[in-house]
């Protein structure tokens, strides 16, 4: 299978509702979906709520964060008339195909996934254990992508390994059971920015981190944003220079400023001789970047019926795209689909 009937490249990507969406999610992924991907391809963007069940969770919180994430995607500028926005669990084909992917993958492949190894090590150090679904969720992620015949998967570095596994599973399935799946490729969004934790600048700004002082959330009030940025770690020394290796905290602030203003971080560094002025400009740039998202989110949150309608139409459209391919995979594997 090559290009879909529309003749356009197809893209699939998603966000996991394990925490509130952050500045890192927006600058690193969502903004690229809005400004480029939804216009250049047949694009599907999904809140992957089934993935949120791989760890201990509060069901009410997962539901709340799922709705909030979907609303923020729309508030950021995803247009449901241009792309497909939906919630994963409302399309049964994800779970149906996930089991076939588990039957195609090997135990060793699952255990080699870096995120599984890291999370397992952390839980074992605390004397705990992890759910089986944490081991097998790369099979679900593969199903998310393969069900739609996606050609491209915009991802960050931390998810590239999972896309490689998806490619391996698609090739293996096609070789064993006949040509069924498009073999996708990971892509790095052109307009993406790498945003690190403001307090731990060697770590990604993650939405599910326990410590939140260094994380800017999309719905943070302006004063909260300013306070977090002004308290950001800036490393030793006094000269404002852009050096990711030696001055990661300072480089992170310059990266954020560049992403928000369209500038170049090295050139921006030359315009400052004090950290305070830089932090003030970064804080204001972030506040202004997030202002329209926050305002649009407030308007959409006041219209829950509209969001429900968008997600309902998106799920129906996604289901229609996925079902023929998943049915074909069932038949190819020997099931009476």
SULJO-V257562 format. One record per backbone hydrogen bond with DSSP energy under -0.5 kcal/mol. NH is the residue of the N-H (numbers start at 0). CO is the residue of the C=O. If there is no record, write none. Layout:
[[NH | CO] [NH | CO]]
This chain:
[[3 | 7] [6 | 3] [10 | 41] [11 | 151] [12 | 43] [14 | 45] [17 | 15] [22 | 215] [25 | 21] [26 | 22] [27 | 23] [28 | 24] [29 | 24] [30 | 25] [31 | 28] [32 | 28] [33 | 29] [34 | 30] [35 | 31] [36 | 31] [37 | 32] [38 | 35] [39 | 35] [40 | 36] [41 | 8] [42 | 40] [43 | 10] [44 | 83] [45 | 12] [46 | 85] [47 | 14] [47 | 45] [48 | 46] [50 | 47] [51 | 48] [52 | 49] [53 | 50] [54 | 51] [58 | 56] [60 | 57] [61 | 57] [62 | 58] [63 | 59] [64 | 60] [65 | 61] [66 | 62] [67 | 63] [68 | 64] [69 | 65] [70 | 66] [71 | 67] [72 | 68] [73 | 69] [74 | 70] [75 | 71] [76 | 72] [76 | 73] [77 | 72] [79 | 77] [81 | 78] [82 | 78] [83 | 42] [84 | 82] [85 | 44] [87 | 46] [89 | 86] [90 | 87] [91 | 89] [93 | 90] [95 | 91] [96 | 92] [97 | 93] [98 | 94] [99 | 95] [100 | 96] [101 | 97] [102 | 98] [103 | 100] [104 | 100] [109 | 105] [110 | 106] [111 | 107] [112 | 109] [116 | 112] [117 | 113] [118 | 114] [119 | 115] [120 | 116] [121 | 117] [122 | 118] [123 | 119] [124 | 120] [125 | 121] [126 | 123] [127 | 122] [130 | 53] [133 | 130] [134 | 130] [134 | 131] [135 | 131] [136 | 132] [138 | 135] [139 | 135] [140 | 136] [141 | 137] [142 | 138] [143 | 139] [144 | 140] [145 | 141] [146 | 142] [147 | 144] [148 | 145] [149 | 144] [150 | 9] [151 | 9] [152 | 184] [154 | 152] [154 | 186] [158 | 155] [159 | 155] [159 | 156] [161 | 158] [162 | 158] [163 | 159] [164 | 160] [165 | 161] [166 | 162] [167 | 163] [168 | 164] [169 | 165] [170 | 166] [171 | 167] [172 | 168] [173 | 169] [174 | 170] [175 | 171] [176 | 172] [177 | 173] [183 | 181] [184 | 150] [186 | 152] [188 | 186] [191 | 188] [192 | 26] [194 | 192] [196 | 199] [196 | 202] [197 | 213] [202 | 199] [204 | 194] [205 | 203] [208 | 205] [211 | 209] [214 | 211] [215 | 213] [216 | 214] [217 | 20] [219 | 216] [223 | 220] [224 | 220] [225 | 221] [226 | 222] [227 | 223] [228 | 224] [229 | 225] [230 | 226] [231 | 228] [232 | 197] [240 | 238] [242 | 240] [246 | 242] [250 | 246] [251 | 247] [252 | 248] [253 | 249] [254 | 250] [255 | 251] [256 | 252] [257 | 253] [258 | 254] [259 | 255] [260 | 256] [261 | 257] [262 | 257] [267 | 263] [268 | 264] [269 | 265] [269 | 266] [270 | 267] [271 | 268] [277 | 273] [278 | 274] [279 | 275] [280 | 276] [281 | 277] [282 | 278] [283 | 279] [284 | 280] [285 | 281] [286 | 282] [287 | 283] [288 | 284] [289 | 285] [290 | 286] [291 | 287] [293 | 289] [294 | 290] [295 | 291] [296 | 292] [297 | 293] [298 | 294] [299 | 295] [300 | 296] [301 | 297] [302 | 299] [305 | 302] [306 | 302] [307 | 303] [308 | 304] [309 | 305] [310 | 306] [311 | 307] [312 | 308] [313 | 309] [314 | 310] [315 | 311] [316 | 312] [317 | 313] [318 | 314] [319 | 315] [320 | 316] [321 | 317] [322 | 318] [323 | 319] [324 | 320] [325 | 321] [326 | 322] [327 | 323] [328 | 324] [329 | 325] [330 | 326] [331 | 327] [332 | 328] [333 | 330] [334 | 329] [336 | 334]]
